[in-house]
């Protein structure tokens, strides 16, 4: 430590190289890991064992055959009862339609609000938390009562405060509806959901306001406990084919979209991004490692007479080797600590700027420490071996 303090400029330059390398690799990995974790959590909020039956497949891609899917019939509400009767692996089945509507209250109006017409079991599959009031009741679902629950942001925009929305009546497509609940503020998710700016109403009421076939109808199916998503998907394919009366030679005219499949695709995508992050970070670390190796060669040259004196009074090779390896490792650890501090500041900035938590996980922290030690030992190994092999007499006489 005294040697590092004496040579402040040289030590600082070495620390900058390693700090920048650690900042690059850990910064990229922490950001990507946090982004993946947030997206995966939001996907899980859709239901880890949930199937979406739609005319559209959600896989996307450059070769997406939209012309094939657009001709398919849309899911129908009547098919929900058939699925409940014929499926042995499903625990809940729900139907949903959606459309953009204007919500009016006195002289105020919200335009382009997403209205969801939902069936009763949707809250068992994708539960929403109520901040004020209550969820839609069973009789209201059964009779198609003109009631809605409203998103937190919409309630604030219409009434100034979300708690003032309860009991108010608003106009939707010339229909008077009563607000019975306000959804807890959730924020806009990265997968497109925004419950803060929506309204939800019973399906039997919503179908009178929307053209069902043009309102993105979907069927949601949740599997029973301990039932795999793949097993549920296989069963639902057979059930839907029987409901649609498709012959063995006909292709499916529906899509079985698994939430688990989305999660796997996200993991695959972020694995590729992580490889890019490693490439950027390792390039920076290699530059920093060469800087440390160069500094250590200079250090060995400066201390050659001292090394000779130590060997003359009995110091063994492993003692000299350990001394220089330890010094190189300490330089890397100090540089890594500075790099981690910079990454921590980066996480605070990104968290506040983009409204999602960015964090350094325990695994990434351990990786950073391991990288620092490995780089330090690797960069200092050849200079340390050079020092350990010096002849005592020749080293003492050197200038």
Secondary structure, 3 states (H helix, E strand, C coil): CHHHHHCHHHHHHHHHHHHHHHHHHHHHHHHHHHHHHHHHHHHHCCCCCEEEEECCCCCCCCCCCHHHHCCCCCCCCHHHHHHHHHCCCEEEEEEEEEEEEEEEECCEEEEEEEEEEECCCHHHHCCCCEEEECCCCHHHHHHCCCEEEECHHHHHHHHCCHHHCCCCEEEECCEEEEEEEEECCCCCCCCCCCHHHEEEEEHHHHCCCCCHHHCCCEEEEEECCCCCHHHHHHHHHHHHHHHHCCCCCCCCCCEEEEHHHHHHHHHHHHHHHHHHHHHHHHHHHHHHHHHHHHHHHHHHHHCHHHHHHHHHCCCCHHHHHHHHHHHHHHHHHHHHHHHHHHHHHHHHHHHHHHCCCCCCCHHHHHHHHHHHHHHHHHHHHHHHHHHHCCCHHHHHHCC
